[in-house]
Amino acid sequence: MDILSIVGIVVAIGTVLAGQILEGGTVGSLLQVAAFLIVIGGTAGAVMLQNPRRTFVEGVRLAGWIVRPPQADFQAAIDRTVEWAQLARRDGMLALEDQLASVPEGFERNGLQMLVDGFDPPRIREALEVEIAAWEDRHRAAAKVWESAGGYAPTIGILGAVLGLIHVMENLSDPAKLGSGIAVAFVATVYGVGAANLILLPIGNKLKALIAREVARRELVVDGLLGIANGENPKLIEARLTGYLA
């Protein structure tokens, strides 16, 4: 679990609320249901309109990575690759077939299967790089769901502010209703700007960083598999792959 993400959300929201209290305000004044519905509902609707259903659903699913990120274990990938290189050098490529069942991840398993099947190194590289590119494009599109939400939220917040001011103008003759309209106007702006800069955009950027890390791990695997295919010394493969840890 990524504790830093949880702490970051708590600190971001907590400091805003603390500032409100220190300025003499109350937390209750920021709790406006109308403003919340306008900003969150409007933003969600705009994002749904922009993205295909599959991309939107995938983006929502990726939000779980913020607290439970995928484990891109570079050292474990290096150890497995070096073990395969030693086995192939000692017993030949066909000896790697017995390792397929124990490979934990589909991408590595596909590459290892290509080695067993005797594919040429350029063909292995081409096939695996296509798979990496497709995976990256799909997940980056899903991460942009949160970026787009962060772009829309402030504007929807301004829309909420305008609606609140319209409500104020319609009730100028009734001073009792002016306060609620002005509150919705300003709180909607707070919700829009706050949601974008404290939650939505940070989520999008963190997802992009996690995707980039996984792409780097897969590139490491490709490098190692090509070294095995080219018959390189396991020690040389290990030395080169260790560079990815930097």
N, C-alpha and C positions, 0 to 999 in steps of 0.2 A: 504494500500500500504506500502511495506517495503522500506522506504526511505534509510535505511542504505545500502541496496544492490546497489541502484543507486549511492549513494555517494561513495561507495567502488570502483565501476567500474570507475567512473570519477577520483577519487584520484589516482587509480592504473595507468591508462593510462596517466593522466595529469602529474604525477611526472616523468614518463619516458620521455615524450615530453619536460618537463621543464629541465630535466637533459641534454637532447640533445642540447637544446638551450644554456644552461649555459656552455657547453663544446665548444661552438663556432660553432655548427652545425646548420642546418636548419630542420624544420619539413618536408619540401618537399623532403629532401634526404631519408626520411624513407617511402615515398610513392612510392612503386615499384609494379606496377600491376602484373608483371611476378612472383615476389616473393609471392605476395598475392594469386594468383591463384594456385601456386604450393603447398603452405602450407595448405590453407583452402580447396582447392579441393581434394588434396591428403588425408588429414585427414578425410574429410567427406566420401570419397570413402572407406577408410579402415574401418571406423566405420560401414558403411552400409554393408560391406562384413562380418563383425564380428557378427552382430546382426540380428535376424529375423525382418521382416518388422514391425510386431506389436510392438515389443520392441523398435525399432528405432523411430517409430511414437510416442509412448507413452513417450519416453525420450525427444523428441522435445516439446511435449505438456507440460511436467512437467517444462520446462524452464520458463513458465509463473509464476510458484510458486515463483521465485526469487523476483519478484516485487509485486506479489499478492499471498502471501502464504495462504493456507487453514487455516481457523480459528478453531484451536483446543482449544475450550473454556472449560477448566476443571471445572470451577466454575458452569457454566450453566449445565454441565452434572451431577454434584453433586446435584444441586438443583432439577433437574428433577427426579433423582433417589430417592432422599429423599421424594419427593412428591408422587412418585409411592409407596414407602414403606409405607407411612402413609395411603394412600388410600387402599392398599391391607390389611393392619392390621385392618383397620376400617370396610371395606365392603367386603373383600375377593378378591381372585385373579381375579375372573370374572369381577370385577369392573374395572380392568385395560383395558378391551377391548375398552372402550369408549375413552381411551387415544391414541389408535393406530393412529388415523387419524391426530393427532396433533404432532406426533413425526417427527422431521425434517430430520432425517438421517436413511438410510436403515438398517445399522448395529444395531442401538438401537431398531428399529422397529422389526427386526427379533427376538432379544432377548426378547422383551416384549411379542411378539406373543407366544413364547415358554412358558413363564410364564402363559399366559392365557390358553394355551392348556394343562397345567398341566404336562409338562415334568419334569423328575427328575433332581435335580441340577447337578449330574455328566454328564448327557446327554446334558444339557444346556452348561456347561463348554466346553465339548468336541466339540460341534457344533460351538460355537463361537470362540474357539481357532483355529479351522481349518480355519474358515473364516478370522481371523486375520492373520494367517500364510500365507494364499494364497494372501491376499492383500499386505502384506509386501514383499513377494517374488517378486510379479509382479512389484511393485513400485521400489524396490531396483535394480532389473534388468534394469529398465528404467533409474535410476540414474547413473548406471554404464556406460551408453552410454557416459555421459560427462567425466567420469573418463578415459574411454578407449580413448576418443578423446584427453584428456590431456596427455596420455601416448604416443600416436602416433605423436602429433604435433611437439615435438622437433626433433624427428627422421626425419620427413618429412622436417623440416627446414634444417637439415644437408644435406638431399638429394638435396634441392634447392641450398644450398651452393656449393655442388659438381657440379651441373649442371652449376652454374654461373662460376665456375673455369674452367670447360671444355670450356665454351664459351670464356673465357679469353685466354686459351691456343691455341684455334683455330685462334685467332686474334692477336697473338704476333707481327705479321708484320704490324698491323694497330693500332697504339697507340690510335687513336680516339675512338676505340671500347673497349679499355681495362677498362675504367672507369665504363661503364655501367655494364659490366660483373662482376667486383669486387663488385659493389654496390648490384647487385642482390644476390651475394653470401652471403654477410654479412647481408643484410636486411632479407633474407629468414630465417637465423638463429635467428635473433631478433624476427621475426613473430612467429616462431615455439615455442621458449622458452617463449616468452612473452604471447602468447595466452594460452599456457598450464598453466603457473603459475599465471597469472593475471586474467584469465577468466574461462577456462574450468575446471580445478581441483577445484577451489573455488565453482563453480556452483554445481559440483558433491557432494562435501562435505556438502554444505548447503542443498541440496535436501535430503541427508541421515539424516541430523539433523531434518528436517521437517517431514520425514517419521517416525523417531523414536518418535517424539512428538505425532504424531497421533496414533501410536501403543500404547503408554502409555495411551492416552485418552481412547482408546477402552478397554484396560485392566482394567481401572477404571470402565467402564460401566459393564464389566463382573463381577467384584468384587461386585458391587452394586446389580446387578440382582441376583447373587447367594445368597447375603444376604437376599433379599426379598424372594427368593424361600425357604430359610431355616427358614423363619419366624423371623428373627432377629429384634430387636428393631430399629426403624428408627434413633434414636439418636446415637446408636452404629454404624450403617451403615454410618451415616454422619461423625462421628469422624474418622472412618477408612479411608473413602475416602478423607477426608481433608488432610491426609498424602501425597497424590499424588501431592498436590500443592507445596510441598517442592522441 
